[in-house]
Amino acid sequence: MQLPMQITFRNMESSENVKDWIRSEAGKLETFYKPIMGCRVAVEVPHRHKRKGAAYGVRIDLTLPGGEIVVKRAPTLAHRLRQVRETAVSKQEELDAPRKNLRLAINQAFEAACRRLQDYARKQRREVKTHEPAPVARVERIFSDQGYGFITAPDGREIYFHRDSVLNGGFKRLTVGTVVNFVEEQGEKGPQASTVRIAGKRDSRQFAATVRKIRHAEA
């Protein structure tokens, strides 16, 4: 990044290797949105995990023209360590687990920041045209513990979406069958939904009517 970054460590020693990881990931952010005015990253080990070295929290604060993006990734890797203990791994793999978990936590935080930046940039470029009705889809599958799911468009296509793409913290309210508005974009692995919003009754009726129309045409 062109502007200096601020990187802090809490309850753990500063590491040049970790700083290099963070700078490398931060450099990728500008491919999604260039006018980033500032980037602050904090990496911490909560007190209860300090001795184990098993879990890490990462917070990213991005200062943007006219706004700010904050991404927090709390420690959620305990289950991964249980899986390591339950399998016959080598001693070296056990020693490498904290290092791998830290890299994973950093990657996950920056992946979330990239998604948020994409949405922010799209709004800034006015790619989401407010005068046009947003597409409507139905939640087909949802994996709440992993933070993602799939929606089905009226034409039967299944589209991936991530928790961070659901507006107003609505991910927790989603269930199979929930009708949503969304914006479709092309991701690395195919179509994905961003700017996902729980639809109102009118859009829900529209979705049902569209599905009936398509099925009637195919019959």
N, CA, C and O of each residue as an XYZ file, in Angstrom:
876
protein
N       0.839     -1.198      0.000
C       0.000      0.000      0.000
C       0.874      1.247      0.000
O       1.988      1.214      0.522
N       0.393      2.342     -0.572
C       1.164      3.569     -0.655
C       1.250      4.261      0.694
O       2.306      4.788      1.041
N       0.166      4.274      1.465
C       0.168      4.932      2.757
C       0.736      4.001      3.818
O       0.582      2.783      3.726
N       1.392      4.569      4.826
C       1.937      3.730      5.901
C       0.815      2.977      6.614
O      -0.296      3.482      6.771
N       1.134      1.768      7.036
C       0.182      0.964      7.786
C       0.542      0.993      9.260
O       1.692      1.215      9.638
N      -0.457      0.766     10.069
C      -0.229      0.631     11.507
C      -0.558     -0.801     11.899
O      -1.696     -1.240     11.737
N       0.414     -1.528     12.408
C       0.232     -2.925     12.800
C       0.589     -3.048     14.275
O       1.688     -2.672     14.683
N      -0.332     -3.572     15.072
C      -0.092     -3.725     16.503
C      -0.330     -5.167     16.924
O      -1.116     -5.891     16.313
N       0.368     -5.569     17.984
C       0.234     -6.907     18.545
C      -0.155     -6.776     20.015
O       0.400     -5.952     20.742
N      -1.097     -7.581     20.439
C      -1.570     -7.535     21.827
C      -1.441     -8.928     22.439
O      -1.892     -9.919     21.864
N      -0.824     -8.981     23.604
C      -0.616    -10.239     24.329
C       0.256    -11.221     23.559
O       0.190    -12.429     23.785
N       1.070    -10.702     22.654
C       1.979    -11.553     21.899
C       3.144    -10.696     21.414
O       3.036     -9.473     21.330
N       4.255    -11.348     21.098
C       5.433    -10.630     20.654
C       5.270    -10.163     19.209
O       4.642    -10.834     18.390
N       5.844     -9.010     18.918
C       5.847     -8.503     17.548
C       6.689     -9.430     16.674
O       7.703     -9.971     17.115
N       6.248     -9.605     15.424
C       6.938    -10.511     14.512
C       7.040     -9.878     13.135
O       6.034     -9.462     12.562
N       8.257     -9.805     12.601
C       8.443     -9.257     11.266
C       7.812    -10.155     10.208
O       7.295     -9.668      9.203
N       7.854    -11.469     10.435
C       7.220    -12.393      9.486
C       5.727    -12.142      9.396
O       5.154    -12.119      8.307
N       5.096    -11.953     10.555
C       3.654    -11.698     10.573
C       3.360    -10.354      9.920
O       2.375    -10.225      9.193
N       4.195     -9.355     10.166
C       4.007     -8.055      9.527
C       4.091     -8.179      8.006
O       3.338     -7.531      7.277
N       5.011     -9.016      7.540
C       5.135     -9.230      6.092
C       3.875     -9.881      5.532
O       3.418     -9.513      4.450
N       3.298    -10.866      6.272
C       2.038    -11.500      5.835
C       0.962    -10.427      5.687
O       0.252    -10.363      4.683
N       0.863     -9.578      6.726
C      -0.192     -8.563      6.751
C       0.001     -7.562      5.614
O      -0.960     -7.211      4.930
N       1.223     -7.106      5.409
C       1.476     -6.146      4.328
C       1.142     -6.754      2.968
O       0.605     -6.078      2.090
N       1.464     -8.032      2.805
C       1.166     -8.708      1.542
C      -0.334     -8.764      1.290
O      -0.789     -8.493      0.179
N      -1.110     -9.118      2.327
C      -2.568     -9.190      2.175
C      -3.157     -7.797      1.978
O      -4.076     -7.615      1.180
N      -2.626     -6.811      2.710
C      -3.143     -5.442      2.593
C      -2.905     -4.894      1.193
O      -3.726     -4.138      0.674
N      -1.787     -5.270      0.578
C      -1.498     -4.791     -0.764
C      -2.534     -5.228     -1.775
O      -2.751     -4.551     -2.780
N      -3.187     -6.371     -1.514
C      -4.202     -6.874     -2.433
C      -5.486     -6.056     -2.371
O      -6.280     -6.073     -3.312
N      -5.693     -5.341     -1.269
C      -6.945     -4.593     -1.110
C      -7.100     -3.527     -2.183
O      -8.213     -3.234     -2.619
N      -5.982     -2.946     -2.608
C      -6.061     -1.859     -3.579
C      -6.502     -2.337     -4.956
O      -6.859     -1.518     -5.803
N      -6.485     -3.640     -5.196
C      -7.017     -4.140     -6.464
C      -8.535     -4.031     -6.494
O      -9.142     -4.053     -7.565
N      -9.150     -3.914     -5.314
C     -10.603     -3.782     -5.236
C     -11.033     -2.321     -5.090
O     -12.096     -1.924     -5.568
N     -10.196     -1.534     -4.428
C     -10.555     -0.122     -4.211
C      -9.277      0.642     -3.896
O      -8.676      0.453     -2.838
N      -8.861      1.511     -4.826
C      -7.552      2.156     -4.692
C      -7.488      3.286     -3.665
O      -6.512      3.358     -2.918
N      -8.492      4.177     -3.594
C      -8.321      5.327     -2.693
C      -8.498      4.991     -1.211
O      -9.327      5.592     -0.527
N      -7.708      4.020     -0.716
C      -7.728      3.701      0.712
C      -6.844      4.714      1.425
O      -5.678      4.883      1.066
N      -7.385      5.381      2.422
C      -6.662      6.454      3.088
C      -5.843      5.971      4.277
O      -4.898      6.644      4.691
N      -6.186      4.836      4.819
C      -5.446      4.328      5.969
C      -5.838      2.900      6.278
O      -6.960      2.476      6.001
N      -4.899      2.158      6.857
C      -5.152      0.759      7.207
C      -4.488      0.462      8.548
O      -3.272      0.595      8.690
N      -5.294      0.060      9.527
C      -4.780     -0.318     10.841
C      -5.150     -1.776     11.103
O      -6.303     -2.171     10.929
N      -4.184     -2.559     11.515
C      -4.406     -3.981     11.771
C      -3.917     -4.308     13.178
O      -2.795     -3.967     13.553
N      -4.766     -4.969     13.941
C      -4.400     -5.409     15.288
C      -4.552     -6.928     15.370
O      -5.588     -7.483     15.004
N      -3.497     -7.591     15.860
C      -3.510     -9.043     16.048
C      -3.357     -9.306     17.537
O      -2.471     -8.744     18.181
N      -4.207    -10.151     18.082
C      -4.142    -10.394     19.516
C      -4.379    -11.847     19.864
O      -4.995    -12.602     19.111
N      -3.870    -12.217     21.033
C      -4.166    -13.512     21.644
C      -4.942    -13.217     22.914
O      -4.385    -12.629     23.841
N      -6.220    -13.607     22.991
C      -6.977    -13.371     24.226
C      -6.279    -14.006     25.419
O      -5.594    -15.018     25.269
N      -6.443    -13.432     26.587
C      -5.731    -13.895     27.786
C      -5.954    -15.380     28.047
O      -5.031    -16.082     28.459
N      -7.147    -15.851     27.815
C      -7.430    -17.255     28.134
C      -6.719    -18.217     27.184
O      -6.584    -19.404     27.479
N      -6.258    -17.688     26.023
C      -5.566    -18.543     25.061
C      -4.061    -18.272     25.043
O      -3.334    -18.867     24.247
N      -3.591    -17.377     25.913
C      -2.218    -16.901     25.792
C      -1.210    -18.034     25.895
O      -0.235    -18.063     25.144
N      -1.429    -18.962     26.809
C      -0.468    -20.035     26.987
C      -0.566    -21.069     25.877
O       0.441    -21.630     25.444
N      -1.766    -21.313     25.428
C      -1.957    -22.344     24.405
C      -1.451    -21.883     23.040
O      -0.984    -22.699     22.246
N      -1.540    -20.578     22.762
C      -1.154    -20.087     21.447
C      -2.038    -20.657     20.356
O      -1.590    -20.826     19.221
N      -3.291    -20.956     20.683
C      -4.138    -21.720     19.772
C      -5.137    -20.874     19.013
O      -5.694    -21.335     18.016
N      -5.379    -19.650     19.452
C      -6.416    -18.868     18.796
C      -5.974    -17.418     18.712
O      -5.267    -16.912     19.583
N      -6.409    -16.758     17.638
C      -5.990    -15.384     17.413
C      -7.183    -14.538     16.990
O      -8.088    -15.015     16.305
N      -7.172    -13.281     17.404
C      -8.160    -12.327     16.937
C      -7.479    -11.326     16.020
O      -6.345    -10.917     16.271
N      -8.165    -10.931     14.962
C      -7.616     -9.969     14.005
C      -8.667     -8.888     13.756
O      -9.832     -9.188     13.493
N      -8.244     -7.643     13.840
C      -9.138     -6.521     13.542
C      -8.482     -5.650     12.481
O      -7.303     -5.307     12.577
N      -9.271     -5.299     11.463
C      -8.793     -4.444     10.378
C      -9.676     -3.207     10.316
O     -10.897     -3.311     10.204
N      -9.054     -2.039     10.389
C      -9.774     -0.766     10.248
C      -9.283     -0.079      8.978
O      -8.106      0.259      8.859
N     -10.196      0.122      8.035
C      -9.857      0.802      6.784
C     -10.538      2.161      6.749
O     -11.756      2.260      6.901
N      -9.748      3.205      6.548
C     -10.293      4.550      6.406
C     -10.443      4.848      4.922
O      -9.477      4.778      4.162
N     -11.670      5.183      4.514
C     -11.993      5.397      3.101
C     -12.606      6.778      2.911
O     -13.079      7.378      3.876
N     -12.607      7.289      1.692
C     -13.258      8.582      1.448
C     -14.746      8.499      1.802
O     -15.508      7.776      1.161
N     -15.136      9.235      2.808
C     -16.540      9.266      3.171
C     -17.011      8.095      4.012
O     -18.216      7.938      4.209
N     -16.109      7.267      4.513
C     -16.572      6.140      5.307
C     -15.434      5.341      5.904
O     -14.263      5.691      5.756
N     -15.789      4.269      6.578
C     -14.822      3.405      7.222
C     -15.332      1.970      7.207
O     -16.535      1.733      7.308
N     -14.438      1.037      7.086
C     -14.786     -0.389      7.147
C     -14.018     -1.009      8.300
O     -12.804     -0.843      8.410
N     -14.733     -1.724      9.158
C     -14.112     -2.413     10.280
C     -14.437     -3.894     10.179
O     -15.602     -4.282     10.100
N     -13.410     -4.706     10.181
C     -13.578     -6.156     10.114
C     -12.970     -6.763     11.365
O     -11.816     -6.486     11.694
N     -13.737     -7.589     12.063
C     -13.239     -8.255     13.259
C     -13.346     -9.760     13.058
O     -14.379    -10.276     12.630
N     -12.262    -10.447     13.375
C     -12.277    -11.905     13.341
C     -11.869    -12.402     14.710
O     -10.690    -12.403     15.065
N     -12.879    -12.832     15.488
C     -12.616    -13.336     16.828
C     -12.083    -14.763     16.745
O     -12.285    -15.434     15.733
N     -11.399    -15.241     17.801
C     -10.885    -16.609     17.785
C     -12.000    -17.625     17.641
O     -12.898    -17.689     18.480
N     -11.948    -18.419     16.580
C     -12.954    -19.460     16.354
C     -12.288    -20.737     15.864
O     -12.895    -21.529     15.143
N     -11.023    -20.933     16.265
C     -10.268    -22.044     15.707
C     -10.089    -23.201     16.696
O      -9.302    -24.108     16.427
N     -10.791    -23.196     17.822
C     -10.618    -24.268     18.792
C     -10.980    -25.624     18.208
O     -10.337    -26.633     18.500
N     -12.012    -25.633     17.384
C     -12.432    -26.914     16.808
C     -11.375    -27.477     15.882
O     -11.259    -28.694     15.737
N     -10.597    -26.597     15.248
C      -9.525    -27.085     14.375
C      -8.448    -27.785     15.194
O      -7.896    -28.795     14.758
N      -8.147    -27.259     16.373
C      -7.144    -27.898     17.219
C      -7.654    -29.234     17.738
O      -6.881    -30.182     17.880
N      -8.945    -29.316     18.022
C      -9.499    -30.603     18.460
C      -9.346    -31.629     17.358
O      -9.034    -32.791     17.618
N      -9.571    -31.188     16.104
C      -9.399    -32.115     14.998
C      -7.960    -32.585     14.900
O      -7.695    -33.745     14.584
N      -7.022    -31.670     15.176
C      -5.612    -32.062     15.133
C      -5.311    -33.110     16.196
O      -4.600    -34.080     15.935
N      -5.859    -32.912     17.408
C      -5.610    -33.863     18.483
C      -6.256    -35.210     18.217
O      -5.764    -36.245     18.667
N      -7.364    -35.193     17.481
C      -8.089    -36.430     17.239
C      -7.498    -37.261     16.111
O      -7.874    -38.418     15.923
N      -6.568    -36.669     15.358
C      -5.956    -37.399     14.259
C      -4.510    -37.707     14.594
O      -3.914    -37.051     15.448
N      -3.948    -38.694     13.930
C      -2.574    -39.116     14.195
C      -1.621    -38.237     13.412
O      -1.164    -38.623     12.337
N      -1.313    -37.052     13.939
C      -0.418    -36.128     13.280
C       0.959    -36.236     13.883
O       1.128    -36.738     14.995
N       1.936    -35.766     13.150
C       3.308    -35.819     13.630
C       3.544    -34.705     14.637
O       2.771    -33.750     14.716
N       4.632    -34.837     15.414
C       4.974    -33.811     16.390
C       5.238    -32.473     15.709
O       4.912    -31.418     16.252
N       5.830    -32.523     14.519
C       6.128    -31.282     13.822
C       4.869    -30.545     13.434
O       4.816    -29.317     13.505
N       3.828    -31.303     13.015
C       2.564    -30.676     12.652
C       1.936    -30.015     13.864
O       1.320    -28.955     13.748
N       2.091    -30.647     15.046
C       1.532    -30.061     16.256
C       2.251    -28.763     16.593
O       1.633    -27.802     17.051
N       3.570    -28.739     16.361
C       4.327    -27.524     16.635
C       3.971    -26.412     15.673
O       4.021    -25.236     16.033
N       3.608    -26.774     14.444
C       3.292    -25.776     13.425
C       1.867    -25.256     13.526
O       1.529    -24.277     12.862
N       1.013    -25.890     14.348
C      -0.404    -25.521     14.409
C      -0.620    -24.051     14.748
O      -1.410    -23.398     14.066
N       0.054    -23.479     15.790
C      -0.175    -22.048     16.082
C       0.165    -21.153     14.908
O      -0.565    -20.202     14.630
N       1.260    -21.436     14.211
C       1.672    -20.629     13.058
C       0.631    -20.689     11.952
O       0.294    -19.669     11.352
N       0.114    -21.909     11.679
C      -0.895    -22.075     10.643
C      -2.186    -21.366     11.033
O      -2.838    -20.753     10.187
N      -2.562    -21.446     12.323
C      -3.796    -20.809     12.780
C      -3.714    -19.294     12.673
O      -4.698    -18.640     12.328
N      -2.538    -18.731     12.970
C      -2.369    -17.289     12.854
C      -2.480    -16.855     11.397
O      -3.149    -15.868     11.092
N      -1.830    -17.584     10.500
C      -1.915    -17.241      9.079
C      -3.354    -17.344      8.585
O      -3.809    -16.498      7.815
N      -4.072    -18.381      9.027
C      -5.465    -18.565      8.626
C      -6.330    -17.418      9.125
O      -7.177    -16.914      8.387
N      -6.123    -16.995     10.386
C      -6.918    -15.900     10.944
C      -6.687    -14.612     10.157
O      -7.633    -13.871      9.890
N      -5.434    -14.342      9.785
C      -5.119    -13.144      9.004
C      -5.767    -13.222      7.628
O      -6.353    -12.247      7.159
N      -5.663    -14.377      6.982
C      -6.251    -14.546      5.650
C      -7.760    -14.351      5.682
O      -8.322    -13.676      4.820
N      -8.422    -14.945      6.683
C      -9.880    -14.832      6.777
C     -10.305    -13.379      6.976
O     -11.289    -12.930      6.389
N      -9.561    -12.647      7.805
C      -9.909    -11.252      8.051
C      -9.773    -10.423      6.775
O     -10.634     -9.596      6.477
N      -8.705    -10.639      6.030
C      -8.515     -9.853      4.816
C      -9.469    -10.288      3.700
O      -9.850     -9.467      2.865
N      -9.855    -11.559      3.675
C     -10.865    -11.984      2.701
C     -12.177    -11.256      2.963
O     -12.851    -10.817      2.031
N     -12.534    -11.132      4.237
C     -13.754    -10.401      4.588
C     -13.621     -8.926      4.216
O     -14.575     -8.322      3.727
N     -12.440     -8.341      4.446
C     -12.219     -6.943      4.092
C     -12.338     -6.738      2.586
O     -12.870     -5.723      2.137
N     -11.845     -7.697      1.805
C     -11.962     -7.596      0.341
C     -13.421     -7.578     -0.084
O     -13.816     -6.782     -0.936
N     -14.218     -8.450      0.508
C     -15.651     -8.481      0.151
C     -16.339     -7.172      0.509
O     -17.150     -6.655     -0.260
N     -16.010     -6.640      1.681
C     -16.618     -5.375      2.089
C     -16.184     -4.239      1.161
O     -16.984     -3.367      0.824
N     -14.919     -4.255      0.752
C     -14.431     -3.225     -0.161
C     -15.116     -3.301     -1.519
O     -15.416     -2.276     -2.130
N     -15.360     -4.522     -1.985
C     -16.050     -4.683     -3.266
C     -17.430     -4.050     -3.210
O     -17.834     -3.343     -4.133
N     -18.149     -4.303     -2.132
C     -19.477     -3.716     -1.980
C     -19.390     -2.185     -1.901
O     -20.197     -1.473     -2.498
N     -18.398     -1.701     -1.155
C     -18.239     -0.257     -1.001
C     -17.914      0.402     -2.342
O     -18.474      1.442     -2.688
N     -16.999     -0.221     -3.090
C     -16.612      0.329     -4.386
C     -17.788      0.313     -5.360
O     -17.964      1.238     -6.152
N     -18.581     -0.741     -5.291
C     -19.731     -0.851     -6.189
C     -20.732      0.283     -5.916
O     -21.293      0.867     -6.843
N     -20.939      0.573     -4.658
C     -21.861      1.656     -4.314
C     -21.293      3.002     -4.764
O     -22.021      3.866     -5.254
N     -19.985      3.162     -4.590
C     -19.369      4.421     -4.996
C     -19.471      4.639     -6.497
O     -19.667      5.766     -6.951
N     -19.339      3.570     -7.268
C     -19.414      3.689     -8.728
C     -20.850      3.665     -9.229
O     -21.109      3.767    -10.429
N     -21.791      3.527     -8.274
C     -23.210      3.497     -8.603
C     -23.547      2.373     -9.580
O     -24.393      2.522    -10.462
N     -22.869      1.256     -9.399
C     -23.171      0.099    -10.243
C     -24.507     -0.528     -9.855
O     -25.174     -1.163    -10.672
N     -24.883     -0.337     -8.598
C     -26.186     -0.811     -8.167
C     -27.196      0.291     -8.477
O     -27.246      1.302     -7.777
N     -27.977      0.105     -9.493
C     -28.908      1.126     -9.952
C     -30.196      1.061     -9.142
O     -30.968      0.107     -9.236
N     -30.401      2.094     -8.351
C     -31.534      2.073     -7.428
C     -32.875      2.113     -8.140
O     -33.886      1.714     -7.563
N     -32.906      2.593     -9.396
C     -34.195      2.686    -10.084
C     -34.603      1.360    -10.703
O     -35.724      1.231    -11.195
N     -33.726      0.384    -10.688
C     -34.066     -0.931    -11.218
C     -34.330     -1.893    -10.068
O     -33.589     -1.887     -9.084
N     -35.371     -2.723    -10.168
C     -35.643     -3.670     -9.089
C     -34.506     -4.674     -8.938
O     -33.994     -5.199     -9.927
N     -34.115     -4.937     -7.692
C     -33.047     -5.899     -7.439
C     -33.558     -7.310     -7.696
O     -34.726     -7.600     -7.437
N     -32.698     -8.193     -8.204
C     -33.102     -9.583     -8.410
C     -33.564    -10.222     -7.096
O     -33.152     -9.814     -6.010
N     -34.411    -11.213     -7.220
C     -34.967    -11.891     -6.050
C     -34.588    -13.362     -6.116
O     -34.570    -13.958     -7.194
N     -34.286    -13.946     -4.963
C     -33.933    -15.362     -4.901
C     -34.396    -15.934     -3.570
O     -34.846    -15.211     -2.681
N     -34.274    -17.244     -3.457
C     -34.708    -17.958     -2.251
C     -33.497    -18.654     -1.632
O     -32.695    -19.260     -2.342
N     -33.366    -18.566     -0.301
C     -32.283    -19.262      0.379
C     -32.517    -20.768      0.267
O     -33.529    -21.294      0.731
N     -31.570    -21.434     -0.350
C     -31.694    -22.874     -0.590
C     -30.981    -23.694      0.480
O     -31.519    -24.672      0.997
N     -29.759    -23.273      0.799
C     -28.976    -23.947      1.827
C     -28.213    -22.899      2.620
O     -27.788    -21.883      2.071
N     -28.039    -23.149      3.917
C     -27.306    -22.195      4.743
C     -26.494    -22.964      5.784
O     -26.985    -23.902      6.412
N     -25.249    -22.548      5.948
C     -24.340    -23.166      6.901
C     -23.960    -22.085      7.914
O     -22.945    -21.404      7.769
N     -24.792    -21.946      8.934
C     -24.659    -20.839      9.878
C     -23.328    -20.848     10.603
O     -22.725    -19.795     10.808
N     -22.858    -22.039     10.995
C     -21.613    -22.111     11.753
C     -20.400    -21.764     10.913
O     -19.365    -21.380     11.456
N     -20.509    -21.893      9.594
C     -19.385    -21.595      8.707
C     -19.538    -20.253      7.991
O     -18.617    -19.802      7.309
N     -20.700    -19.616      8.146
C     -20.862    -18.261      7.643
C     -21.109    -18.109      6.158
O     -20.705    -17.107      5.568
N     -21.761    -19.080      5.541
C     -22.080    -18.919      4.124
C     -23.305    -19.752      3.780
O     -23.796    -20.522      4.606
N     -23.793    -19.596      2.562
C     -24.954    -20.353      2.119
C     -25.124    -20.228      0.617
O     -24.257    -19.700     -0.080
N     -26.262    -20.724      0.124
C     -26.555    -20.664     -1.302
C     -28.001    -20.234     -1.492
O     -28.894    -20.661     -0.760
N     -28.215    -19.383     -2.486
C     -29.569    -18.980     -2.856
C     -29.880    -19.531     -4.235
O     -28.977    -19.786     -5.032
N     -31.161    -19.712     -4.511
C     -31.594    -20.200     -5.820
C     -32.391    -19.114     -6.517
O     -33.397    -18.637     -5.992
N     -31.936    -18.724     -7.706
C     -32.644    -17.728     -8.504
C     -33.882    -18.365     -9.131
O     -33.973    -19.591     -9.190
N     -34.836    -17.560     -9.601
C     -36.046    -18.119    -10.214
C     -35.757    -19.068    -11.374
O     -36.540    -19.982    -11.633
N     -34.642    -18.861    -12.074
C     -34.321    -19.741    -13.199
C     -33.632    -21.029    -12.776
O     -33.219    -21.828    -13.617
N     -33.507    -21.228    -11.451
C     -32.944    -22.472    -10.939
C     -31.456    -22.438    -10.663
O     -30.915    -23.408    -10.131
N     -30.770    -21.349    -11.007
C     -29.335    -21.278    -10.753
C     -29.068    -21.118     -9.264
O     -29.761    -20.378     -8.566
N     -28.042    -21.831     -8.790
C     -27.653    -21.744     -7.385
C     -26.460    -20.805     -7.260
O     -25.473    -20.947     -7.983
N     -26.552    -19.840     -6.336
C     -25.543    -18.789     -6.219
C     -25.039    -18.727     -4.778
O     -25.827    -18.717     -3.832
N     -23.736    -18.685     -4.630
C     -23.078    -18.627     -3.315
C     -23.209    -17.231     -2.707
O     -23.213    -16.232     -3.428
N     -23.318    -17.166     -1.367
C     -23.231    -15.883     -0.679
C     -22.522    -16.084      0.659
O     -22.555    -17.171      1.237
N     -21.881    -15.022      1.140
C     -21.148    -15.068      2.407
C     -21.847    -14.196      3.438
O     -22.567    -13.257      3.097
N     -21.623    -14.522      4.699
C     -22.242    -13.768      5.785
C     -22.001    -12.269      5.670
O     -22.912    -11.479      5.919
N     -20.784    -11.860      5.295
C     -20.455    -10.433      5.239
C     -21.182     -9.699      4.122
O     -21.192     -8.468      4.095
N     -21.798    -10.446      3.191
C     -22.533     -9.811      2.100
C     -23.997     -9.563      2.449
O     -24.723     -8.942      1.673
N     -24.434    -10.044      3.611
C     -25.821     -9.845      4.039
C     -25.907     -8.537      4.815
O     -25.196     -8.352      5.803
N     -26.761     -7.644      4.379
C     -26.849     -6.306      4.963
C     -27.518     -6.317      6.326
O     -28.330     -7.187      6.642
N     -27.150     -5.321      7.122
C     -27.803     -5.050      8.408
C     -27.781     -6.240      9.357
O     -28.721     -6.441     10.126
N     -26.706     -7.034      9.306
C     -26.587     -8.172     10.216
C     -27.677     -9.209     10.046
O     -28.028     -9.921     10.987
N     -28.217     -9.288      8.816
C     -29.364    -10.176      8.595
C     -29.032    -11.641      8.452
O     -29.943    -12.460      8.329
N     -27.737    -12.011      8.463
C     -27.380    -13.415      8.246
C     -28.010    -14.316      9.310
O     -28.459    -15.419      8.999
N     -28.046    -13.854     10.555
C     -28.589    -14.672     11.637
C     -30.081    -14.926     11.467
O     -30.615    -15.885     12.025
N     -30.755    -14.074     10.702
C     -32.207    -14.218     10.532
C     -32.579    -15.074      9.321
O     -33.753    -15.377      9.110
N     -31.591    -15.458      8.537
C     -31.875    -16.244      7.337
C     -32.160    -17.694      7.683
O     -31.504    -18.285      8.541
N     -33.137    -18.250      7.012
C     -33.451    -19.671      7.114
C     -33.728    -20.190      5.702
O     -33.924    -19.410      4.770
N     -33.741    -21.493      5.560
C     -34.082    -22.077      4.261
C     -35.488    -21.623      3.876
O     -36.432    -21.783      4.649
N     -35.617    -21.064      2.694
C     -36.905    -20.563      2.229
C     -37.043    -19.060      2.290
O     -37.956    -18.500      1.684
N     -36.141    -18.381      3.023
C     -36.193    -16.923      3.086
C     -35.957    -16.330      1.696
O     -35.028    -16.729      0.993
N     -36.800    -15.381      1.310
C     -36.644    -14.720      0.017
C     -35.810    -13.458      0.219
O     -36.052    -12.688      1.149
N     -34.829    -13.250     -0.654
C     -33.909    -12.123     -0.509
C     -33.740    -11.388     -1.831
O     -33.933    -11.961     -2.904
N     -33.379    -10.113     -1.741
C     -32.878     -9.356     -2.885
C     -31.356     -9.453     -2.867
O     -30.756     -9.611     -1.804
N     -30.740     -9.362     -4.019
C     -29.288     -9.494     -4.059
C     -28.738     -8.854     -5.320
O     -29.486     -8.501     -6.231
N     -27.436     -8.711     -5.359
C     -26.719     -8.270     -6.552
C     -25.781     -9.402     -6.937
O     -25.016     -9.888     -6.104
N     -25.835     -9.819     -8.178
C     -24.984    -10.925     -8.631
C     -23.692    -10.392     -9.229
O     -23.688     -9.417     -9.980
N     -22.599    -11.056     -8.878
C     -21.304    -10.707     -9.446
C     -20.520    -11.984     -9.693
O     -20.878    -13.052     -9.197
N     -19.463    -11.867    -10.453
C     -18.642    -13.027    -10.778
C     -17.484    -13.117     -9.802
O     -16.645    -12.217     -9.748
N     -17.430    -14.201     -9.026
C     -16.334    -14.427     -8.105
C     -15.277    -15.328     -8.710
O     -15.370    -15.713     -9.875
N     -14.273    -15.662     -7.919
C     -13.185    -16.506     -8.402
C     -13.666    -17.903     -8.772
O     -13.117    -18.540     -9.671
N     -14.703    -18.379     -8.068
C     -15.185    -19.739     -8.311
C     -16.564    -19.770     -8.967
O     -17.244    -20.796     -8.947
N     -16.972    -18.644     -9.547
C     -18.256    -18.605    -10.224
C     -19.147    -17.509     -9.672
O     -18.673    -16.645     -8.935
N     -20.428    -17.526    -10.013
C     -21.344    -16.482     -9.563
C     -21.435    -16.431     -8.042
O     -21.413    -17.468     -7.379
N     -21.537    -15.239     -7.500
C     -21.755    -15.078     -6.069
C     -22.648    -13.864     -5.842
O     -22.711    -12.961     -6.676
N     -23.328    -13.855     -4.715
C     -24.272    -12.785     -4.401
C     -23.650    -11.815     -3.408
O     -23.000    -12.226     -2.447
N     -23.852    -10.543     -3.645
C     -23.437     -9.519     -2.700
C     -24.637     -8.615     -2.437
O     -25.661     -8.696     -3.115
N     -24.480     -7.752     -1.434
C     -25.559     -6.832     -1.065
C     -26.869     -7.600     -0.905
O     -27.894     -7.232     -1.479
N     -26.819     -8.669     -0.120
C     -27.997     -9.515      0.111
C     -28.869     -8.869      1.186
O     -28.383     -8.500      2.256
N     -30.162     -8.737      0.887
C     -31.104     -8.107      1.812
C     -32.382     -8.938      1.873
O     -32.899     -9.359      0.838
N     -32.889     -9.173      3.068
C     -34.140     -9.915      3.217
C     -35.252     -9.150      2.516
O     -35.453     -7.963      2.773
N     -35.969     -9.827      1.636
C     -36.983     -9.174      0.804
C     -38.269     -8.915      1.579
O     -38.569     -9.583      2.568
N     -39.013     -7.935      1.105
C     -40.319     -7.660      1.678
C     -41.384     -8.579      1.083
O     -41.090     -9.415      0.228
N     -42.611     -8.415      1.540
C     -43.703     -9.287      1.088
C     -43.937     -9.154     -0.420
O     -44.212    -10.141     -1.102
N     -43.828     -7.940     -0.926
C     -44.068     -7.721     -2.357
C     -43.065     -8.497     -3.203
O     -43.438     -9.153     -4.176
N     -41.778     -8.417     -2.824
C     -40.753     -9.143     -3.569
C     -40.908    -10.649     -3.408
O     -40.609    -11.403     -4.334
N     -41.368    -11.094     -2.250
C     -41.598    -12.528     -2.038
C     -42.690    -13.033     -2.967
O     -42.580    -14.120     -3.535
N     -43.752    -12.237     -3.120
C     -44.825    -12.623     -4.044
C     -44.315    -12.603     -5.480
O     -44.688    -13.448     -6.294
N     -43.449    -11.620     -5.785
C     -42.872    -11.535     -7.120
C     -42.042    -12.773     -7.433
O     -42.107    -13.308     -8.540
N     -41.260    -13.226     -6.453
C     -40.427    -14.406     -6.662
C     -41.299    -15.623     -6.955
O     -41.029    -16.367     -7.898
N     -42.349    -15.829     -6.150
C     -43.230    -16.977     -6.350
C     -43.900    -16.916     -7.720
O     -44.031    -17.935     -8.398
N     -44.323    -15.722     -8.124
C     -44.976    -15.571     -9.423
C     -44.003    -15.845    -10.565
O     -44.371    -16.464    -11.563
N     -42.767    -15.389    -10.420
C     -41.763    -15.615    -11.463
C     -41.455    -17.093    -11.610
O     -41.327    -17.596    -12.726
N     -41.336    -17.793    -10.483
C     -41.067    -19.232    -10.526
C     -42.203    -19.964    -11.229
O     -41.967    -20.849    -12.051
N     -43.439    -19.589    -10.899
C     -44.594    -20.240    -11.537
C     -44.584    -19.988    -13.043
O     -44.873    -20.883    -13.836
N     -44.248    -18.762    -13.422
C     -44.209    -18.403    -14.848
C     -43.158    -19.208    -15.596
O     -43.403    -19.672    -16.710
N     -41.984    -19.375    -14.984
C     -40.911    -20.119    -15.637
C     -41.300    -21.592    -15.760
O     -41.078    -22.207    -16.802
N     -41.866    -22.143    -14.723
C     -42.265    -23.549    -14.758
C     -43.348    -23.793    -15.785
O     -43.354    -24.822    -16.460
N     -44.274    -22.836    -15.906
C     -45.348    -22.968    -16.881
C     -44.771    -22.943    -18.297
O     -45.215    -23.691    -19.168
N     -43.773    -22.073    -18.523
C     -43.160    -21.977    -19.834
C     -42.390    -23.245    -20.203
O     -42.317    -23.625    -21.371
N     -41.814    -23.894    -19.179
C     -41.025    -25.117    -19.419
C     -41.912    -26.338    -19.594
O     -41.476    -27.343    -20.154
N     -43.157    -26.263    -19.121
C     -44.051    -27.424    -19.172
C     -44.476    -27.734    -20.608
O     -45.229    -28.681    -20.838
